[in-house]
C-alpha cells in the first residue's frame, strides 16, 4: 500500500505481454469501481473487429514509491476511441490529464485525425477535463440499462487533431 504522505512518482508505459497480469489486475479493480467497462461492452455488443486495419495503443500509468510499483491507471486509443480510467484513490491529482495528453500525442504521431469518447453525463469532472482538451459534445445522448439496474446516460464527444485527407 502506498504511503500518501510520501512522494509517489508516476510513469507511463505501453502495455505489453510482459505486463499483462498487472494490467488485467488493474482492470479487475477498476471494474469494481466503475461501470465504464460494462458500458463499453454493452455499447459495442458482439460486433466483429478486424484487428489488422487500425492503429491502437494501451498505456499504463504506473505509480512508484521506494520498492513498490503498481499500475493505477489505464488509457487507450482504438479506432479513434479514447478510453481512460484511474483508480479512485489516485483521482483528482491531474493523472487523467497526464494520461490523456500522452494518448493525444500518440494519436497525432500516428496520423489519427479524430478522437472520440463516450462520457457519462453525470461525470462532470471528466466532462470538464475533456472540454479543457478541446473535445466537443456531439449533441446527442444515449442511455443503457446496466445489469445492476442503473441507467447510464452517455454523451459522445470528439476532438479533431487534423484535417482528413
N, C-alpha and C positions, 0 to 999 in steps of 0.2 A: 504494500500500500504506500502511496506517495505521501510525503510529509509536505503539506501545502504551506508550511511556514518556512520551507527551504526552497531555493531556486530549482526550477524544473526547466530543462532545455527541450525544445521541440524541433524535430527534424521531419522532413518529408521525403519519403522514398517510394519508388514504384513497387507496387505489389507484384510478387513473383511466386513461383512454386516453392522456393525456399522459405517464404514467409506465409505460406497458405494456411497453416494451422493457426498462426497468430491472428490473421485477419478473419478467418472463419469464426474464431472465438470472439473477436470483436463484434462481428455481425450478430452472433447469437445474443450477446449482451445488449446491443443496440435494438434488436427485435423485442426485447423485454421492456425497453424504454420508450419506443416509438412505434407508430403504426406505419411508418414510411415504407417498409419492405412489403408489408401486407398490401398496402395500397398499390404499390408498383406491380405486384404480381396480379392483382385483380384487374388493374387497368390494362395490362398487357395481355392478359388471357393466355391462350395457348398459341399465340402467333408464332409461326416458324421464323427462324432467324438464320440468315446466311452470314456466317462469321468471317467470310473472306472479302466482303465488299465494303468494308468501312474501317476506319481507324478508331481505336479505343484505348483508354488508359484507366487504370485504377491506382490511386495514390493513397498511401497510408500516412497518417500523422502520428509520429512516434514521440512519446514523452520519455525523457531520460532524466534520472536522478541517481547520482552515485552509481551503484552497480545495477540498478533497475532500468529496464527498458520495456515499454509496452505500447502497442498501438491504442490510440484514444480517439481516433477519427479516421474516416474514410471518405474519399471523394472520387468520382468517376465521370468520364465523358464517354458516351457510346452512342453512335448515330446522332451526335449533336446534343443528346440529352445529358444534362448535368444532374448528378446525384451527390448528395452531401449529408453526412451525419457525424456528429461529435457526441461522445459520451456526456451525459448530463452534468457530471461533476466537473467537466472541463469547459462547459459552455459559458458564454458571456465574458470571454477573455480575448476575443479577437481571433481565435483559432480558425473559425469558419471562414473568416475573411482571408486569412493566410492561405488556407487550402483552396478557396475559390480563386484567388489570384494565380496560384500555380496551375489550376485547371484551365483558366482562360489563357495563360501564357502557352501552355501545351497546345491548346486548340489553335491559337494563332500560328505557332510554329509548324503545325501540321495541316495548314491551309483549310481549316474548317471555317466556313463563313457565317454560320449561325449556330447559336447555342439556345437551348430551351429547357424548361423545367416546369414541373407542376408543384405548387406550394399550397399547403393547407391555408385556407383563408383566415383561420384564427391564429396563425403563426405570424404575428405582427413583427416580431424581431427579425425573422428570416426575410419577410417581405421588405422591411426597411433596408436590410443589407443588400438584397437583390436590386432594389431601386438605386442604391448607392453605387452599384456596379453597372448601372445603365441597362438593366433588364426592364422591359416594359410589359405591362399587362396586355393580354390579347383580347380582353373584353368579354370573355365568357367563362363560366364556371361549370364544373361537372361535380357530381356527387356519387359517392359509393357507400353502400351499407356494408360495414365490415362484419366478419363472422361474430365479433363480440357485441354486435348490435349498434355500435356507434356509427354515426354518419360522418363521413369525411367529405368536406367541400374543398375542391381544388381550383386554383387559379393558374392558368397557363401564362408563363412569362417567357419572353425571348430577348436575346441580345444579338445584334448583328455585329460581326467582327470585321467584315469586309464585303465588298460588292460581289455578288455571284457572277462568275464569268460566263 
